[in-house]
Amino acid sequence: MLHMDIQQMLKERRLRATPARVATLDVLLSAGRALTHHEVEESLAAAGNRLDRVTLYRTLDFLVEEDLAHRLSGEDRTWRFSAQDKRSGHAHPHFCCSGCGATLCLGDLNPAMVVGLPEGYSFQQAELTIRGLCPACNHA
């Protein structure tokens, strides 16, 4: 996605388009999979955008709070971040490879879920993570 598109997306939500937010969101949108903080940091550096770790953590937290990204925990208990897809939102399952730890959003998969909650409780969100082996690890 072009930086101008990201700047416009932030502007439409009445959010400041800081260089850190634009660059970080660009990395997440371009990744095609959920990235760890370290992977985001490496991608930013490769593109010539150096952010200190605290700024990057704050930026990622901001993007999650504003529903521009979502955060999920991998088997290794490391947070991974992915851009929020406007079309599917965060109401989609994820696939986590038990071999290499890669995490993918499965936006096209729409599992039927039935949740029976006790009286007085209300449903807000469910998370589904499918674990297995990616093609690379499956043939290793």
C-alpha positions, 0 to 999 in steps of 0.5 A: 500500500502506498504511504499516501493511502495509509495517510488517508486511512489515518486521516479518515479516522481522524488520527495523526499520520506520524512517520512511525504509524505510517511506516509500521502500518505499511510493514504490516499491510505488506507482510501477508502474515502476522509479524513479531515485534522483532520482525517488524523492527527488522522490516522497518530498518530494511526500509530505512525507518529506524524506530526505538523499541519503545516507540515501536511498542507504543505504535503497535499498541496504538494500531491495535487500540484503533482497530488498524491492527490486531495482536495474537499470541503464538505458541512461543508466547510471543505477540504477533501483529497483523494489519486489520483487514477492513473486509474481514475485520478480526472475526477470522481464524488464524493458522499457526505453524508448530514447526516454524511459528509462522502465523497466517490470518485465514480471512477467507475461512468462516467457521461456524461457531456456537457459543453457549454462555450462562445467563447474564453473559454476553458474547463480544469476541472469539478467537480461533487458532488452528495449529499444524504445519505449514507447507515448508515444515510439512515437507522437512 
